[in-house]
Amino acid sequence: MKFLSIVSALLASAVAVSAAPVEHPARDVWTPKILYPRAGTVWYSGQRHNVTWDLSTKPAQITNNDGAFILLRSGEIETPVVVGHGFKLTDGRVEVTVPDVMTRDDFSLVLFGDSGNWGDQFTIKGVIDL
């Protein structure tokens, strides 16, 4: 009899838990389009530029607005360089200094915060020409 009471209590608990509505916070994932630099842009090592992104699709609430960063990548090279960090996605821009890199025409920026998105490929005239 005691066993049946325990089983009955467990079943009643399971039914009560499964009947309770589960509240999940709305999950936003925002990947704003990088507007600058765009295809055809040429930067030079040591210069400062404003990287800008589109705020027109910004959701009402952004779960992860702090601590965004921008990586510089080149083609298939797997060693990204952080060129900007610690800004808010809602800023819409951040000033960066172009790092000392080899001259290439396949650089792109990746904006991370809520999600990650790639900008257009552009050229950096670096400290070493190949």
Stockholm file with secondary structure:
# STOCKHOLM 1.0

chainA/1-130         MKFLSIVSALLASAVAVSAAPVEHPARDVWTPKILYPRAGTVWYSGQRHNVTWDLSTKPAQITNNDGAFILLRSGEIETPVVVGHGFKLTDGRVEVTVPDVMTRDDFSLVLFGDSGNWGDQFTIKGVIDL
#=GR chainA/1-130 SS CHHHHHHHHHHHHHHHHHHSCCCCCCCCCCCCCEEESCTTCEEETTCEEEEEECCTTCCSCCSCCSSEEEEEEETTCCCCEEEEEEECGGGCEEEEECCCCBCEEEEEEEEESSSEEECCCEEEECSBCC
#=GC SS_cons         CHHHHHHHHHHHHHHHHHHSCCCCCCCCCCCCCEEESCTTCEEETTCEEEEEECCTTCCSCCSCCSSEEEEEEETTCCCCEEEEEEECGGGCEEEEECCCCBCEEEEEEEEESSSEEECCCEEEECSBCC
//
